[in-house]
Amino acid sequence: MIEPNLYITLALASLAGLAMIVAGGLAGWRGWLSLRRMELDQMQDGRMPVAVSTGSRIEIADLKERIKKLEAIAAGVDL
């Protein structure tokens, strides 16, 4: 027959393991939130975020080219 102390020991060990997993997850969550907060602060300062994908850079260049064309049309210049 299994002793009651074994059940108590297993329960406490499981509880301690769960507490460590939760503490690690909470630390990761706080780190992720601080990262997002820094990214939002950079956007408010008018700077681009550090990680800009190549696709978005191409889209930005395309939009700048379209704006130049529209400004030329508004000024009456033939392209």
ChimeraX commands (.cxc) that place a marker at each C-alpha (Angstrom):
marker #1 position 0.00,0.00,0.00 radius 0.5
marker #1 position 1.21,3.51,-0.81 radius 0.5
marker #1 position 1.84,5.84,2.08 radius 0.5
marker #1 position -0.02,9.18,2.34 radius 0.5
marker #1 position 3.34,10.96,2.58 radius 0.5
marker #1 position 4.10,9.90,-0.98 radius 0.5
marker #1 position 0.91,11.58,-2.23 radius 0.5
marker #1 position 1.73,14.74,-0.33 radius 0.5
marker #1 position 5.29,14.75,-1.69 radius 0.5
marker #1 position 4.11,14.24,-5.27 radius 0.5
marker #1 position 1.48,16.96,-4.91 radius 0.5
marker #1 position 4.00,19.45,-3.51 radius 0.5
marker #1 position 6.54,18.64,-6.22 radius 0.5
marker #1 position 3.88,19.06,-8.90 radius 0.5
marker #1 position 2.78,22.34,-7.36 radius 0.5
marker #1 position 6.38,23.59,-7.25 radius 0.5
marker #1 position 6.90,22.62,-10.90 radius 0.5
marker #1 position 3.71,24.37,-11.92 radius 0.5
marker #1 position 4.77,27.48,-10.00 radius 0.5
marker #1 position 8.11,27.54,-11.84 radius 0.5
marker #1 position 6.38,27.21,-15.23 radius 0.5
marker #1 position 3.95,30.00,-14.37 radius 0.5
marker #1 position 6.77,32.25,-13.14 radius 0.5
marker #1 position 8.71,31.68,-16.36 radius 0.5
marker #1 position 5.64,32.38,-18.47 radius 0.5
marker #1 position 4.93,35.56,-16.54 radius 0.5
marker #1 position 8.50,36.77,-17.02 radius 0.5
marker #1 position 8.23,36.08,-20.76 radius 0.5
marker #1 position 4.89,37.89,-20.95 radius 0.5
marker #1 position 6.31,40.96,-19.19 radius 0.5
marker #1 position 9.30,40.95,-21.53 radius 0.5
marker #1 position 7.04,40.76,-24.56 radius 0.5
marker #1 position 4.91,43.63,-23.24 radius 0.5
marker #1 position 7.96,45.81,-22.66 radius 0.5
marker #1 position 9.15,45.04,-26.21 radius 0.5
marker #1 position 5.78,46.07,-27.65 radius 0.5
marker #1 position 5.82,49.21,-25.47 radius 0.5
marker #1 position 9.25,50.16,-26.86 radius 0.5
marker #1 position 8.03,49.58,-30.44 radius 0.5
marker #1 position 5.01,51.82,-29.83 radius 0.5
marker #1 position 7.24,54.53,-28.34 radius 0.5
marker #1 position 9.45,54.40,-31.43 radius 0.5
marker #1 position 6.42,54.76,-33.69 radius 0.5
marker #1 position 5.23,57.79,-31.70 radius 0.5
marker #1 position 8.65,59.41,-32.00 radius 0.5
marker #1 position 8.32,59.20,-35.78 radius 0.5
marker #1 position 11.04,56.62,-36.24 radius 0.5
marker #1 position 10.49,53.43,-38.14 radius 0.5
marker #1 position 10.58,50.18,-36.17 radius 0.5
marker #1 position 13.90,48.37,-36.34 radius 0.5
marker #1 position 12.57,45.26,-38.05 radius 0.5
marker #1 position 11.09,46.38,-41.40 radius 0.5
marker #1 position 10.52,43.61,-43.90 radius 0.5
marker #1 position 11.71,43.83,-47.48 radius 0.5
marker #1 position 8.16,43.64,-48.77 radius 0.5
marker #1 position 7.08,46.68,-46.81 radius 0.5
marker #1 position 10.12,48.62,-48.02 radius 0.5
marker #1 position 9.14,47.85,-51.60 radius 0.5
marker #1 position 5.59,48.99,-50.90 radius 0.5
marker #1 position 6.84,52.24,-49.34 radius 0.5
marker #1 position 9.09,52.90,-52.35 radius 0.5
marker #1 position 6.14,52.22,-54.67 radius 0.5
marker #1 position 3.93,54.64,-52.74 radius 0.5
marker #1 position 6.63,57.34,-52.87 radius 0.5
marker #1 position 6.87,56.88,-56.64 radius 0.5
marker #1 position 3.09,57.19,-57.01 radius 0.5
marker #1 position 3.11,60.37,-54.92 radius 0.5
marker #1 position 5.79,61.88,-57.16 radius 0.5
marker #1 position 3.72,61.03,-60.23 radius 0.5
marker #1 position 0.59,62.57,-58.72 radius 0.5
marker #1 position 2.50,65.71,-57.76 radius 0.5
marker #1 position 3.82,65.96,-61.32 radius 0.5
marker #1 position 0.32,65.57,-62.72 radius 0.5
marker #1 position -0.98,68.24,-60.32 radius 0.5
marker #1 position 1.82,70.59,-61.40 radius 0.5
marker #1 position 0.99,69.97,-65.07 radius 0.5
marker #1 position 4.27,68.27,-65.94 radius 0.5
marker #1 position 4.25,65.48,-68.53 radius 0.5
marker #1 position 6.09,62.35,-67.51 radius 0.5
marker link #1:1,2 radius 0.2
marker link #1:2,3 radius 0.2
marker link #1:3,4 radius 0.2
marker link #1:4,5 radius 0.2
marker link #1:5,6 radius 0.2
marker link #1:6,7 radius 0.2
marker link #1:7,8 radius 0.2
marker link #1:8,9 radius 0.2
marker link #1:9,10 radius 0.2
marker link #1:10,11 radius 0.2
marker link #1:11,12 radius 0.2
marker link #1:12,13 radius 0.2
marker link #1:13,14 radius 0.2
marker link #1:14,15 radius 0.2
marker link #1:15,16 radius 0.2
marker link #1:16,17 radius 0.2
marker link #1:17,18 radius 0.2
marker link #1:18,19 radius 0.2
marker link #1:19,20 radius 0.2
marker link #1:20,21 radius 0.2
marker link #1:21,22 radius 0.2
marker link #1:22,23 radius 0.2
marker link #1:23,24 radius 0.2
marker link #1:24,25 radius 0.2
marker link #1:25,26 radius 0.2
marker link #1:26,27 radius 0.2
marker link #1:27,28 radius 0.2
marker link #1:28,29 radius 0.2
marker link #1:29,30 radius 0.2
marker link #1:30,31 radius 0.2
marker link #1:31,32 radius 0.2
marker link #1:32,33 radius 0.2
marker link #1:33,34 radius 0.2
marker link #1:34,35 radius 0.2
marker link #1:35,36 radius 0.2
marker link #1:36,37 radius 0.2
marker link #1:37,38 radius 0.2
marker link #1:38,39 radius 0.2
marker link #1:39,40 radius 0.2
marker link #1:40,41 radius 0.2
marker link #1:41,42 radius 0.2
marker link #1:42,43 radius 0.2
marker link #1:43,44 radius 0.2
marker link #1:44,45 radius 0.2
marker link #1:45,46 radius 0.2
marker link #1:46,47 radius 0.2
marker link #1:47,48 radius 0.2
marker link #1:48,49 radius 0.2
marker link #1:49,50 radius 0.2
marker link #1:50,51 radius 0.2
marker link #1:51,52 radius 0.2
marker link #1:52,53 radius 0.2
marker link #1:53,54 radius 0.2
marker link #1:54,55 radius 0.2
marker link #1:55,56 radius 0.2
marker link #1:56,57 radius 0.2
marker link #1:57,58 radius 0.2
marker link #1:58,59 radius 0.2
marker link #1:59,60 radius 0.2
marker link #1:60,61 radius 0.2
marker link #1:61,62 radius 0.2
marker link #1:62,63 radius 0.2
marker link #1:63,64 radius 0.2
marker link #1:64,65 radius 0.2
marker link #1:65,66 radius 0.2
marker link #1:66,67 radius 0.2
marker link #1:67,68 radius 0.2
marker link #1:68,69 radius 0.2
marker link #1:69,70 radius 0.2
marker link #1:70,71 radius 0.2
marker link #1:71,72 radius 0.2
marker link #1:72,73 radius 0.2
marker link #1:73,74 radius 0.2
marker link #1:74,75 radius 0.2
marker link #1:75,76 radius 0.2
marker link #1:76,77 radius 0.2
marker link #1:77,78 radius 0.2
marker link #1:78,79 radius 0.2
view
